[in-house]
Amino acid sequence: MENEGTRQEKRDRKLSRRRRKMLQHGRSLVRVYKDAALKRRNRRRKR
């Protein structure tokens, strides 16, 4: 328990972990939307 640090330190670590997860999630979402937009664009060009 000595290594855990103060409440504020634990809180900061927890928030940084949460932010890192959100960033990873956001990147994959951007890729999904980009792919969908490209598919729509390519479908229109073929016609």
N, C-alpha and C positions, 0 to 999 in steps of 0.2 A: 504493500500500500504506500510505501514511502516514495516510490518512483512516479506515482500518478501526478503529483504536483497539486497546485491550487485548483479550485473550482474553475477559475477563469481559464487556466491553461488547458484543462480537460475540455472545457467548452470550445475553446479555439480549435483544438485538434479535431473535435467532433464536427464542427462547422466546416473545416477545411476538407475533411473526408467527404462530407455531403456535397460540397461544391465540386470536388473532383469527379464524383459520380455523375453529377448533373451535366458537367461539361462533356463527358464521354457520351452520355445519352443524347445530348444536343447535337453532337457531331453526326451520329448515326441518323438522327431525324432529318438533318439537313440533306444527307445523302439520299434518303428515301424520297424527299420532296423533289430534289433535283432530278433524280431518275424518272419520277413520274412526269415532270414537266418535259423532259427530253423525249419521253415516249409519245406524249401528246403531240409535240412539235413534229416528230418524225412521221407519225401517222398522217398528219395533215399534208406533209410534203409529198408523200407517196401518191396521193390522189390526184 
